[in-house]
Amino acid sequence: MNISFSGYKDVFIGRKVVPESIMGSYIDQNAEVKVGKKQTEWIKVSAKLNDDENGADLSSFKEYLSQTSANLQELCVRSDMPDSVDLILRQTFVEKGNKKKVVNSSFKLNGIDVELTSRERLPLYSFMARMVSGVKNDGNRSGLQTELLDRFDKAIYDKAMYYIDNLMPISGDDV
């Protein structure tokens, strides 16, 4: 399947940062409760998808969704704007010396939590990675937008690899 990413329209890339709290608890990637200074940040990537001479991005989105459950297919499509996609990355950071370390990342697709808890959700992560990469590579991004997209892309990759390496059940067919 040949997928073009130049067909994204009305692209928005934004960030919201919640200032550091003096002290607080948080849950790290291993689901352990920790205490320390923390900061939360959201990165949002939105676009309208379409099928035109520049690519079949809307059809591609529908194809990825068709590989998930009927419930997810229904939830992840906006009834008011079925051709629009909003991706949100929420990251929590803590201070480690003079550096900030990501301790938790979570994702939303059109307002629906898409935590990687089962194999059926992997296609959504593939779609998110393709969309973020496509938006980044269209050549119309500022330095800050490219940095945010790089972080979003890395968070998707890290979450998917953690699931594949540590959590994904292995069936007899996979051995």
C-alpha positions in Angstrom: 0.0 0.0 0.0 1.4 3.4 -1.0 0.5 6.1 1.5 1.1 9.8 0.9 1.3 12.2 3.7 1.1 15.4 1.8 -2.7 15.4 1.8 -3.1 16.5 5.4 -5.1 19.7 5.6 -5.6 22.3 8.4 -2.7 20.9 10.4 -2.4 22.1 14.0 0.6 21.4 16.3 0.4 22.8 19.8 1.7 22.3 23.3 0.4 23.0 26.8 2.7 22.9 29.8 1.5 22.7 33.4 4.1 24.4 35.6 6.1 22.3 38.0 4.5 21.4 41.2 6.6 21.8 44.3 6.1 18.1 45.2 3.7 15.5 44.2 3.2 11.8 43.5 3.1 10.3 40.1 2.9 6.9 38.5 6.0 5.9 36.4 6.1 3.7 33.3 6.3 0.6 35.5 3.0 1.5 37.4 5.0 2.3 40.6 4.0 5.3 42.7 6.9 7.8 43.1 7.2 11.2 44.8 9.1 14.2 43.4 8.8 17.5 41.5 6.8 16.9 38.4 5.6 18.7 35.3 2.9 17.6 32.9 2.9 18.5 29.2 0.4 17.9 26.4 1.3 17.9 22.7 -1.6 18.0 20.2 -1.4 17.2 16.5 -4.6 17.7 14.5 -5.4 17.4 10.9 -8.2 16.8 8.4 -7.7 13.7 6.4 -8.8 13.3 2.8 -8.4 11.1 -0.3 -7.2 13.2 -3.2 -4.3 13.3 -5.7 -1.9 13.8 -2.8 -2.8 10.5 -1.1 -5.5 8.4 0.5 -5.0 9.4 4.2 -8.7 9.1 5.1 -8.9 5.6 3.6 -5.7 4.7 5.4 -7.1 5.8 8.7 -10.2 3.7 8.1 -8.0 0.7 7.2 -6.1 1.0 10.5 -9.3 1.3 12.4 -10.8 -1.8 10.6 -8.0 -3.9 12.3 -9.4 -3.0 15.8 -12.6 -3.9 17.6 -15.9 -2.6 16.5 -16.1 -0.6 19.7 -12.8 1.2 19.1 -13.8 1.8 15.4 -17.0 3.6 16.6 -15.3 5.5 19.4 -12.3 6.8 17.5 -14.2 8.5 14.7 -15.7 11.9 15.5 -19.4 11.9 14.5 -19.3 15.7 14.0 -16.2 15.6 11.7 -15.3 12.1 10.6 -12.4 13.3 8.5 -10.6 15.0 11.4 -8.1 13.4 13.7 -6.8 14.8 17.0 -3.8 13.1 18.5 -2.8 14.0 22.1 0.3 13.0 23.9 0.4 13.6 27.7 3.7 13.3 29.3 4.8 13.6 33.0 8.4 14.6 33.7 10.3 14.6 37.0 13.6 16.3 37.8 16.6 14.1 38.0 19.5 16.4 38.9 19.5 19.2 36.2 17.6 17.0 33.7 14.0 16.2 33.2 13.0 12.6 32.7 9.8 11.3 31.1 8.1 9.0 33.6 4.8 8.5 32.0 3.3 8.9 28.5 -0.3 8.4 27.5 -2.2 9.0 24.2 -5.6 10.0 23.0 -7.0 9.6 19.5 -10.1 11.9 19.0 -10.5 12.2 22.7 -10.4 8.4 23.4 -7.6 6.9 25.6 -5.6 4.5 23.5 -3.4 2.9 26.0 -1.6 0.0 24.6 -3.2 -2.8 26.6 -3.9 -5.3 23.9 -2.7 -6.4 20.5 -5.8 -5.0 18.8 -4.6 -1.5 19.6 -1.2 -1.8 17.8 -2.7 -0.6 14.5 -3.7 2.6 16.2 -0.1 3.2 17.2 1.0 2.4 13.7 -1.5 5.0 12.4 -0.4 7.6 15.0 3.3 7.1 14.0 2.5 7.4 10.3 0.5 10.5 10.8 3.0 12.2 13.1 5.9 11.3 10.7 3.9 12.5 7.7 3.0 15.8 9.2 6.7 16.3 10.3 8.1 15.4 6.9 5.8 17.6 4.8 8.5 20.4 5.0 6.3 23.1 6.4 7.2 22.9 10.1 9.1 25.3 12.3 11.9 24.1 14.5 9.7 23.9 17.6 7.0 22.1 15.7 9.5 19.6 14.4 10.9 19.1 18.0 7.4 18.4 19.3 6.7 16.0 16.5 10.0 14.2 17.2 9.0 13.8 20.9 5.6 12.6 19.9 7.1 10.1 17.5 9.6 8.8 20.1 6.9 8.4 22.7 4.8 6.3 20.3 7.9 4.2 19.5 8.9 3.8 23.2 5.3 2.8 24.2 4.9 0.3 21.4 8.3 -1.3 21.9 7.7 -1.6 25.7 4.5 -3.4 25.0 6.0 -5.7 22.3 9.0 -6.5 24.4 7.4 -6.9 27.8 3.6 -7.2 27.7 2.4 -8.7 24.4 1.2 -12.2 24.9 3.0 -14.8 22.7 0.8 -17.2 21.0 1.9 -20.6 19.6 1.9 -19.1 16.1 4.4 -16.4 17.2 7.1 -18.9 18.4 
